[in-house]
Amino acid sequence: GVTAMLMDAGLDTGDMLDFIYTPCESKMSSELFSELGELGGELIVKVLKNFENLKPQKQDDAQATHCKKISKSDGLFGFDEDAGQIYNKFRALTPWPGIYLANGLKILSLELSEKSGKSGEILSVEKDHVVVACKGGAVKIYELQEPSKKPTNAKAYINGKRLSVGDKIE
């Protein structure tokens, strides 16, 4: 969401003037960034037009959450993680820093899959994606990128590495 607030000595600690929310469950961070920017623009116009009539509300410190600065290392993941966690990490960290395996293989496009198997195991190779098992599910990988190489579709990567169903991506 977006909040309009009065300035205070702390960071994001001032009294709230107005706020607006949007659902984020199935959106990528880049989509949210654009949407929140538009909502913020609408909110500031609303607040400025009605400033004299607004009654500032104190923030409830008990419900406050804190977020650390995102670093490149936050994108590191493994297929031994839960599929849902991997997908949410992908949604949150794309485009930067993105998600990548310990060997540097960066995942550029993925979705959740209904399949399941042993973590890291290739479950199927389809025309436009590869399904890889994770803890508690699987993901469909459409595009990836090896360190210092150009992005490629997952099937081409699998074929180039001579991997097939049952092999592991590490």
LINCORDA-V150389 format. One record per helix or strand of 2 or more residues. SS is the DSSP state (helix for helix, strand for strand). FROM is the first residue (numbers start at 0). TO is the last residue. Records with the same first field share a line. If there is no record, write none. Layout:
SS->FROM-TO + FROM-TO
//
This chain:
strand->1-4 + 15-19 + 98-99 + 105-112 + 120-124 + 129-134 + 136-144 + 151-152
helix->28-48 + 50-52 + 60-62 + 71-74 + 82-92 + 153-159
//
